[in-house]
Amino acid sequence: MKDLKYFALLIFFLFALDANAYLDPGTGSIIIQALIAGFVGAVFIIKIYYRKIKIFFANIFSKNK
C-alpha cells in the first residue's frame, strides 16, 4: 500500500500539466543579490581567519623570542 502511494505521487508529478509559475524581475534580482552577498561574505570570513592563522604561526616561528 505504501509503494502504491509513492507510485501515484510519481505519476502525478511526471504527467503534470503547465505549472503557470512566474518569477518577476524583483525575485530574480533578490536571488542574484543573495548569491553575491554570500560570496563576498565567504571571502571576508576567509580573509579574517587567514590573517589570524598567519599571525599565530608568525608568533610561534619568529626568531625574536
C-alpha positions, 0 to 999 in steps of 0.5 A, a space after each residue: 500500500 505504501 509503494 502504491 502511494 509513492 507510485 501515484 505521487 510519481 505519476 502525478 508529478 511526471 504527467 503534470 500539466 503547465 505549472 503557470 509559475 512566474 518569477 518577476 524581475 524583483 525575485 530574480 534580482 533578490 536571488 542574484 543579490 543573495 548569491 553575491 552577498 554570500 560570496 563576498 561574505 565567504 571571502 571576508 570570513 576567509 580573509 579574517 581567519 587567514 590573517 589570524 592563522 598567519 599571525 599565530 604561526 608568525 608568533 610561534 616561528 619568529 626568531 625574536 623570542 
